[in-house]
Amino acid sequence: MSALKMLDRILATRVGPHIELAIEARTGEVLKVLATEDQVDRLVDELEDLLNSPAAPDDGGPPEAA
């Protein structure tokens, strides 16, 4: 597994029946992947769930029970 890198930006465009995601790190490295509409839809759902959930505690302790 590679080391974590800080995200700079994500770009998306249609390429035929797929969606190309270009993920750029602050170091300038770019990863391009092709995804189906279903994969992108599931990614959006996952990100919405994360954004709508409580933020992680800053003290390093366990998250609060739901």
matplotlib code that plots the C-alpha trace (Angstrom):
import matplotlib.pyplot as plt

x = [0.0, 1.3, 1.7, -1.2, -1.0, -2.9, -5.6, -5.3, -8.2, -10.5, -11.7, -14.3, -15.2, -17.2, -15.2, -17.7, -19.9, -17.5, -16.5, -12.8, -11.7, -8.4, -7.2, -4.3, -2.2, -0.5, 2.8, 1.5, 1.0, -2.1, -4.1, -6.6, -9.3, -12.3, -15.5, -19.1, -22.0, -23.0, -19.6, -19.6, -23.2, -22.0, -19.0, -21.3, -23.6, -20.6, -19.2, -22.7, -22.9, -19.5, -20.3, -23.6, -22.1, -20.7, -17.1, -14.5, -13.4, -10.2, -8.9, -8.0, -10.7, -13.4, -16.4, -19.7, -22.2, -25.0]
y = [0.0, 3.5, 6.3, 8.8, 11.9, 15.2, 15.8, 18.9, 18.4, 16.0, 16.5, 14.4, 14.0, 11.6, 9.2, 7.2, 5.2, 5.8, 8.7, 9.5, 10.7, 12.6, 12.7, 15.1, 15.2, 18.3, 16.8, 17.1, 13.3, 12.5, 9.2, 8.7, 6.0, 5.1, 4.4, 3.4, 5.6, 3.1, 3.3, 7.1, 7.1, 4.8, 7.1, 10.1, 8.3, 7.3, 10.9, 12.3, 9.8, 10.9, 14.6, 14.1, 12.1, 13.7, 14.8, 12.5, 13.5, 15.6, 14.0, 10.6, 8.9, 6.6, 8.0, 8.6, 5.7, 6.2]
z = [0.0, -0.9, 1.6, 2.1, 0.1, 0.6, -2.0, -4.2, -6.6, -8.4, -12.0, -13.7, -17.4, -19.6, -21.7, -23.8, -21.5, -18.5, -16.3, -15.9, -12.5, -12.3, -8.7, -8.1, -5.0, -3.7, -4.9, -8.4, -8.9, -10.9, -10.8, -13.5, -13.3, -15.3, -13.5, -14.4, -13.6, -10.9, -9.2, -9.2, -7.8, -5.0, -4.3, -4.1, -1.7, 0.5, 0.5, 1.4, 4.3, 5.6, 5.2, 7.1, 9.9, 13.1, 12.8, 14.4, 17.9, 18.0, 21.2, 19.5, 21.6, 20.2, 18.4, 20.2, 20.1, 17.6]

ax = plt.figure().add_subplot(projection="3d")
ax.plot(x, y, z, "-o")
ax.set_aspect("equal")
plt.show()
